Amino acid sequence: MKELLENAAWRSIRYLEGLDTRSAAPQPAAIARLAELDVDLPELPSAPEKVLSLLDEVGSPATMAMAGRRFFGFVIGGSLPVTLAANWLAGAWDQNAAYYNSTPGAAVIEQVALRWLLDLLKLPPGSGAGFVTGATMANFSALAAARHAVLQRAGWNVEANGLFGAPEVTVVVGDEVHVSMIKALGMLGFGRSRLVRVPVDGQGRMRADAFPKISGPAIVCLQAGNVNTGAFDPFPELIEQAHRAGAWVHVDGAFGLWAAAAPSREYLVQGMAEADSWGTDGHKWLNVPYDSGLAFVRDPDALRAAMAITAEYLPTTSPNRNPSDFTPELSRRGRGIEVWAALCGLGRQGVAELIERNCRQARRFAEGLQNAGFEILNSVVLNQVLVSFGDAETTQKVIASVQADGTCWCGGTVWQGQTAMRISVSSWATSDEDVERSLAAMLGAAK
Ligand SMILES: Cc1ncc(COP(=O)(O)O)c(C=O)c1O
């Protein structure tokens, strides 16, 4: 076992070190080689070293360099070295993080991480939280708590009776809501097409003057960090209006919630902590490995009511926090361990520095592209930049050439009818020199 694990560590290190000199996207030949893995189910065992070497030799070159320094697609944070190391150690522990009694180690580490997160993100102390797979599931979990609470206030027990015959719940979203929120709301039985959509401004912020009149059980979904522009909804006005109508307010802050940890960006989340629940990712801006999301709920009992399960053979309520009382999953890995490692390794100042640096780097991209005559479509308040290189066809061509060049990787989007290249700076590993190198590659592709 020792040799195999040392071999895996050595291959991983070689992979990570090689990212700097390889193309950000896998080469077509590497993708074609994946066919070598597409064989019939082996009848006989193989030597572990052979399995590992096949995975590395065929699998590694076919990966996208998301862990590298110049990957600016989607919103993808690299893994801080300490979080990858913690991930390896936690993998060796192989804990089922469902219950305190079954794993005090994982349970306590997650509880400490939760307390630190609430402090860092300036959310109400004492809020409940679930360590889930990503923001989609974080939003799903928090919205399940919302569904419980608003229906309970209307005299309906949704966990016992479901939604058939339940009082109607009005669900309000902004017109630029993230698609995964629509999916989460659909999975909760709210109906993807019966959501009340509120008009937004040119940055994708919900317009407070267009907020609908609502009454009865209601959930209002706001956004901290639009996936295209990085914009934030105007929380103070919207939360006040929603609460006046008796609604539960949820904030999707997949990456934007982290603005709360950076002094120069904190103004963006002003008033956000007045909401009732929040969803975010660890695997985006905290730079922990996949998969890691966090659901925070001001009233922990609402989250527990939506998520806890009981059975004779399972440990009953204990004075200690049982992680599975707050997540959709029963058995799961202790993903909070990497969150703890990130926070312990960076400290408050390190997190602030990471967020501030990426925001500064995003502004540098915008400035460099604008100086070269290209149009920046968003106001660069966070880590997202939208650039147009001309008409849709020209912009698509530039995106294809940036991707083919391989110095860096950016994807495309359509923002309110305009085709754009989207740059998301979200990794601890990106240096200022990487930004300059990538900028030069982008300008070269746009010539
Ligand atoms: C604003 C927003 N919400 C939710 C999500 C979904 O996050 P995940 O893919 O981690 O589930 C994303 C992903 O990019 C996002 O940007």
Ligand as a Chemical Component Dictionary entry (heavy atoms), coordinates in Angstrom:
data_LIG
# 
_chem_comp.id                   LIG 
_chem_comp.type                 NON-POLYMER 
_chem_comp.pdbx_formal_charge   0 
_chem_comp.three_letter_code    LIG 
# 
loop_
_chem_comp_atom.comp_id 
_chem_comp_atom.atom_id 
_chem_comp_atom.alt_atom_id 
_chem_comp_atom.type_symbol 
_chem_comp_atom.charge 
_chem_comp_atom.model_Cartn_x 
_chem_comp_atom.model_Cartn_y 
_chem_comp_atom.model_Cartn_z 
_chem_comp_atom.pdbx_ordinal 
LIG C1 C1 C 0 -24.574 32.289 -8.815  1  
LIG C2 C2 C 0 -24.466 30.802 -8.853  2  
LIG N1 N1 N 0 -25.345 30.042 -8.172  3  
LIG C3 C3 C 0 -25.278 28.702 -8.151  4  
LIG C4 C4 C 0 -24.292 28.035 -8.838  5  
LIG C5 C5 C 0 -24.241 26.526 -8.793  6  
LIG O1 O1 O 0 -23.084 26.114 -8.142  7  
LIG P1 P1 P 0 -22.599 24.586 -8.157  8  
LIG O2 O2 O 0 -22.202 24.315 -9.566  9  
LIG O3 O3 O 0 -21.454 24.566 -7.216  10 
LIG O4 O4 O 0 -23.723 23.722 -7.728  11 
LIG C6 C6 C 0 -23.355 28.763 -9.562  12 
LIG C7 C7 C 0 -22.301 28.082 -10.347 13 
LIG O5 O5 O 0 -21.565 28.696 -11.105 14 
LIG C8 C8 C 0 -23.426 30.183 -9.558  15 
LIG O6 O6 O 0 -22.527 30.929 -10.206 16 
# 
loop_
_chem_comp_bond.comp_id 
_chem_comp_bond.atom_id_1 
_chem_comp_bond.atom_id_2 
_chem_comp_bond.value_order 
_chem_comp_bond.pdbx_ordinal 
LIG C1 C2 SING 1  
LIG C2 N1 SING 2  
LIG C2 C8 DOUB 3  
LIG N1 C3 DOUB 4  
LIG C3 C4 SING 5  
LIG C4 C5 SING 6  
LIG C4 C6 DOUB 7  
LIG C5 O1 SING 8  
LIG O1 P1 SING 9  
LIG P1 O2 DOUB 10 
LIG P1 O3 SING 11 
LIG P1 O4 SING 12 
LIG C6 C7 SING 13 
LIG C6 C8 SING 14 
LIG C7 O5 DOUB 15 
LIG C8 O6 SING 16 
# 
